[in-house]
Amino acid sequence: MADAPLRLGVIGIGVGAAEMLPPMENADFIDLFAGADINPDVRNRFAERYPNARVYASAEEMVKDPDIEAVWISTPNMYHAPMTILAAQHGKHVVVEKPMALNLKQAEEMVETAEKNGVHLIAGHTQSFMPHMRLMRQIVKSGRIGKLGAVNAIAYTDWMIRPRTWEELDPEQGGGMVFRQTPHQIDSIRSIGGGKLRNVRGMAGQWMPERPIPGYYSAFMEFESGVPAVAIHNGYGYFVASELVPWGDANTRYTPTERNEIKRQMREGTRKETEEKLSLRIGGEGEQAIFRTAHDEAWKPNDLGIVIVSCERGEMRQSPRGLFLYEDDGVKELMVKSNPLGRDDELRELYNAVRLGRPVYHSGAWGMATLEVGLAINESTKTHKQIELTHQVEMPDAYDVEYAVEVVEERVVDDTMPVA
Ligand SMILES: NC(=O)c1ccc[n+]([C@@H]2O[C@H](COP(=O)([O-])OP(=O)(O)OC[C@H]3O[C@@H](n4cnc5c(N)ncnc54)[C@H](O)[C@@H]3O)[C@@H](O)[C@H]2O)c1
């Protein structure tokens, strides 16, 4: 049926999936049809919550199910490429979590296999899909505040001290800040600036002995247009950037005291990380508190960080419910219609492509270009050199028409600092 909900299977029902389950449940165009995971506890909890869904113990079993139309791959990074290829070979459309793959050869193979099998591949679940990032791009393109001058994204988070599995702690398997976190910032920066970066000089940092993976990076990039961009993320959780906005505070998933306690347990080797991780997955207490309890929907600096866009005649940055726009005639807050933290649009991109024959914008080629930048930061860290980029692609203009962000209110902010 042309307008029937899309039958979707989730492979890897972990923390990343926990964040996507509510939007999947709420989207009337998605049928959360099946789940696959190697962990029996996770499978049981999935079966309990979704008694009508099919449950599989492996990706291999799930992709053989002829009733599943598309899969959402949220297994650890090292499985993204092989599982995408497997699913595509079985005729399933794919949304793959970030990072798309561990290297460009894998990414190329993913794109080729999807093409060969006539399925859509979406490099999904980065914060570039979110309304405030799309609105920044749309304002740049509209010329309202003139030509783009620079883009800066800065994140300070607790990412490194969240519970981790062995795969996440192995840089060879895609562990660490560069693989895991550059996609959010690079995708957003590329989208705001058009898509095509020319080169990057980057540096990853690793200085917490208990964590054998990079917990920091900074990167300086240049667009083909000559526009500069900077991306910084520090995940060590001492200082967090949500302290920097008047409507934020120093709490993240943890209070500052809890963060110190976690670090103490890590230093002493007493942290029960496997249990903590399970608690954040489906049916756990952590999942309930973070992903299934209603929170204030206001944006605060998170894993993407604060993004500041400078143009010839103004600047913009995220506000609690949209953007602050600094123009020659004053400061405005542009409120967006959708939840600024909403994650429906990637599901919609999948549905629109499969059911309505619309283009995929966050395509395999788009994801590969973002991956290339992350890999170049790693390369630049080793060589201390600037890396030239060769796989960059533009985001098509049609994206802004099809996924235009609706601004419901534009309010003038007076001469006091903009506050929520
Ligand atoms: N976009 C986001 O905001 C976001 C947030 C969190 C995680 N993620 C992504 O999700 C992925 C997983 O990270 P996570 O934090 O959810 O980790 P996780 O360990 O909680 O989840 C991975 C899940 O996959 C399962 N699994 C492992 N190997 C498997 C296999 N071979 N077959 C089937 N299932 C398997 C595990 O049992 C686990 O339930 C990563 O790629 C990460 O980048 C994205």
PDBQT file of the ligand as one rigid body, heavy atoms in Angstrom, charges set to zero:
ROOT
HETATM    1  N1  LIG A 501      23.317   9.453  16.979  1.00  0.00    +0.000 N 
HETATM    2  C1  LIG A 501      23.388   9.439  18.279  1.00  0.00    +0.000 C 
HETATM    3  O1  LIG A 501      23.083  10.429  18.913  1.00  0.00    +0.000 OA
HETATM    4  C2  LIG A 501      23.887   8.192  18.974  1.00  0.00    +0.000 A 
HETATM    5  C3  LIG A 501      23.781   8.059  20.360  1.00  0.00    +0.000 A 
HETATM    6  C4  LIG A 501      24.274   6.885  20.947  1.00  0.00    +0.000 A 
HETATM    7  C5  LIG A 501      24.831   5.900  20.144  1.00  0.00    +0.000 A 
HETATM    8  N2  LIG A 501      24.897   6.053  18.785  1.00  0.00    +0.000 N 
HETATM    9  C6  LIG A 501      25.490   5.037  17.920  1.00  0.00    +0.000 C 
HETATM   10  O2  LIG A 501      24.889   3.776  18.185  1.00  0.00    +0.000 OA
HETATM   11  C7  LIG A 501      25.851   2.748  18.036  1.00  0.00    +0.000 C 
HETATM   12  C8  LIG A 501      25.845   1.875  19.271  1.00  0.00    +0.000 C 
HETATM   13  O3  LIG A 501      26.220   2.649  20.384  1.00  0.00    +0.000 OA
HETATM   14  P1  LIG A 501      25.441   2.477  21.771  1.00  0.00    +0.000 P 
HETATM   15  O4  LIG A 501      25.864   3.570  22.655  1.00  0.00    +0.000 OA
HETATM   16  O5  LIG A 501      24.010   2.278  21.497  1.00  0.00    +0.000 OA
HETATM   17  O6  LIG A 501      26.102   1.131  22.299  1.00  0.00    +0.000 OA
HETATM   18  P2  LIG A 501      25.392  -0.104  22.978  1.00  0.00    +0.000 P 
HETATM   19  O7  LIG A 501      26.474  -1.050  23.312  1.00  0.00    +0.000 OA
HETATM   20  O8  LIG A 501      24.482   0.345  24.061  1.00  0.00    +0.000 OA
HETATM   21  O9  LIG A 501      24.469  -0.693  21.829  1.00  0.00    +0.000 OA
HETATM   22  C9  LIG A 501      24.852  -1.622  20.890  1.00  0.00    +0.000 C 
HETATM   23  C10 LIG A 501      23.832  -2.752  20.904  1.00  0.00    +0.000 C 
HETATM   24  O10 LIG A 501      24.183  -3.634  19.830  1.00  0.00    +0.000 OA
HETATM   25  C11 LIG A 501      24.185  -4.959  20.325  1.00  0.00    +0.000 C 
HETATM   26  N3  LIG A 501      25.111  -5.736  19.511  1.00  0.00    +0.000 N 
HETATM   27  C12 LIG A 501      26.462  -5.808  19.627  1.00  0.00    +0.000 A 
HETATM   28  N4  LIG A 501      26.952  -6.603  18.667  1.00  0.00    +0.000 NA
HETATM   29  C13 LIG A 501      25.904  -7.025  17.933  1.00  0.00    +0.000 A 
HETATM   30  C14 LIG A 501      25.777  -7.882  16.813  1.00  0.00    +0.000 A 
HETATM   31  N5  LIG A 501      26.842  -8.429  16.243  1.00  0.00    +0.000 N 
HETATM   32  N6  LIG A 501      24.538  -8.114  16.331  1.00  0.00    +0.000 NA
HETATM   33  C15 LIG A 501      23.427  -7.562  16.896  1.00  0.00    +0.000 A 
HETATM   34  N7  LIG A 501      23.500  -6.756  17.980  1.00  0.00    +0.000 NA
HETATM   35  C16 LIG A 501      24.722  -6.483  18.472  1.00  0.00    +0.000 A 
HETATM   36  C17 LIG A 501      24.587  -4.858  21.778  1.00  0.00    +0.000 C 
HETATM   37  O11 LIG A 501      24.159  -5.976  22.518  1.00  0.00    +0.000 OA
HETATM   38  C18 LIG A 501      23.881  -3.565  22.180  1.00  0.00    +0.000 C 
HETATM   39  O12 LIG A 501      22.584  -3.798  22.669  1.00  0.00    +0.000 OA
HETATM   40  C19 LIG A 501      27.186   3.428  17.774  1.00  0.00    +0.000 C 
HETATM   41  O13 LIG A 501      27.482   3.347  16.414  1.00  0.00    +0.000 OA
HETATM   42  C20 LIG A 501      26.966   4.857  18.192  1.00  0.00    +0.000 C 
HETATM   43  O14 LIG A 501      27.726   5.774  17.424  1.00  0.00    +0.000 OA
HETATM   44  C21 LIG A 501      24.419   7.181  18.215  1.00  0.00    +0.000 A 
ENDROOT
TORSDOF 0
